[in-house]
Amino acid sequence: MARSNLKLKSMRDLSKLTEAPEPHAVKRLPPDVSSHRGAVTWLNEMLEKGRDGTIFTVEQMLTTPLARHLLDLNPSNRKTAKSTVASYAKQMKAGEFDSKNGETIQISKCGQLNNGQHRLEAKLQSGVDLPFLFMFGL
């Protein structure tokens, strides 16, 4: 019942006017990874959280700065298959890429990219931001 519509019938009803309103749940805003600085900050926070060997998964929007930063941290990754990257990028542009299919972008405790290089390259090629599952602490 809204307070403005409250009808007082007794002094007990007066306490309803002075009660503190119920707190609203505080929703934490997702980290802003749309800038290089935001991507670096988010990645460092996740790496720190996984340094003790705790393996965890988090959903995050894969943006250009985040994809670029992850790839730049891992210059010695194997060569990508250009046809796979092109296929993924084409699917991303068409809205047909299932980024939540259970396959995670896997990052070790020391920040090495263990899995996801083709998807990161395809994101850069397509220009499409998609939510992905990231696994840390490996």
Solvent accessible surface area in square Angstrom, and as a share of the most:
residue,aa,sasa,rsa
1,M,187,0.83
2,A,58,0.45
3,R,115,0.42
4,S,105,0.68
5,N,99,0.51
6,L,34,0.17
7,K,152,0.64
8,L,94,0.47
9,K,180,0.76
10,S,57,0.37
11,M,154,0.69
12,R,200,0.73
13,D,25,0.13
14,L,70,0.35
15,S,56,0.36
16,K,102,0.43
17,L,64,0.32
18,T,110,0.64
19,E,102,0.46
20,A,89,0.69
21,P,101,0.63
22,E,152,0.68
23,P,127,0.80
24,H,165,0.74
25,A,104,0.80
26,V,144,0.82
27,K,177,0.75
28,R,192,0.70
29,L,147,0.73
30,P,100,0.63
31,P,56,0.35
32,D,95,0.49
33,V,5,0.03
34,S,75,0.48
35,S,51,0.33
36,H,111,0.49
37,R,199,0.73
38,G,16,0.15
39,A,0,0.00
40,V,37,0.21
41,T,66,0.38
42,W,5,0.02
43,L,1,0.00
44,N,80,0.41
45,E,79,0.35
46,M,26,0.12
47,L,12,0.06
48,E,113,0.51
49,K,119,0.50
50,G,1,0.01
51,R,119,0.44
52,D,116,0.60
53,G,35,0.34
54,T,69,0.40
55,I,101,0.51
56,F,29,0.12
57,T,64,0.37
58,V,43,0.25
59,E,87,0.39
60,Q,12,0.05
61,M,79,0.35
62,L,0,0.00
63,T,8,0.05
64,T,67,0.39
65,P,29,0.18
66,L,0,0.00
67,A,0,0.00
68,R,102,0.37
69,H,25,0.11
70,L,0,0.00
71,L,16,0.08
72,D,84,0.44
73,L,74,0.37
74,N,6,0.03
75,P,119,0.75
76,S,104,0.67
77,N,46,0.23
78,R,174,0.64
79,K,187,0.79
80,T,40,0.23
81,A,49,0.38
82,K,172,0.73
83,S,88,0.57
84,T,43,0.25
85,V,9,0.05
86,A,49,0.38
87,S,49,0.32
88,Y,64,0.24
89,A,4,0.03
90,K,152,0.64
91,Q,62,0.28
92,M,4,0.02
93,K,131,0.56
94,A,64,0.49
95,G,68,0.65
96,E,124,0.56
97,F,28,0.12
98,D,88,0.46
99,S,10,0.06
100,K,107,0.45
101,N,85,0.43
102,G,54,0.52
103,E,93,0.42
104,T,10,0.06
105,I,0,0.00
106,Q,48,0.21
107,I,0,0.00
108,S,14,0.09
109,K,87,0.37
110,C,95,0.57
111,G,5,0.05
112,Q,82,0.37
113,L,13,0.06
114,N,84,0.43
115,N,59,0.30
116,G,6,0.06
117,Q,24,0.11
118,H,25,0.11
119,R,21,0.08
120,L,0,0.00
121,E,52,0.23
122,A,0,0.00
123,K,1,0.01
124,L,44,0.22
125,Q,105,0.47
126,S,15,0.10
127,G,52,0.50
128,V,43,0.25
129,D,69,0.36
130,L,31,0.16
131,P,34,0.22
132,F,1,0.00
133,L,47,0.23
134,F,0,0.00
135,M,49,0.22
136,F,1,0.00
137,G,4,0.04
138,L,61,0.30
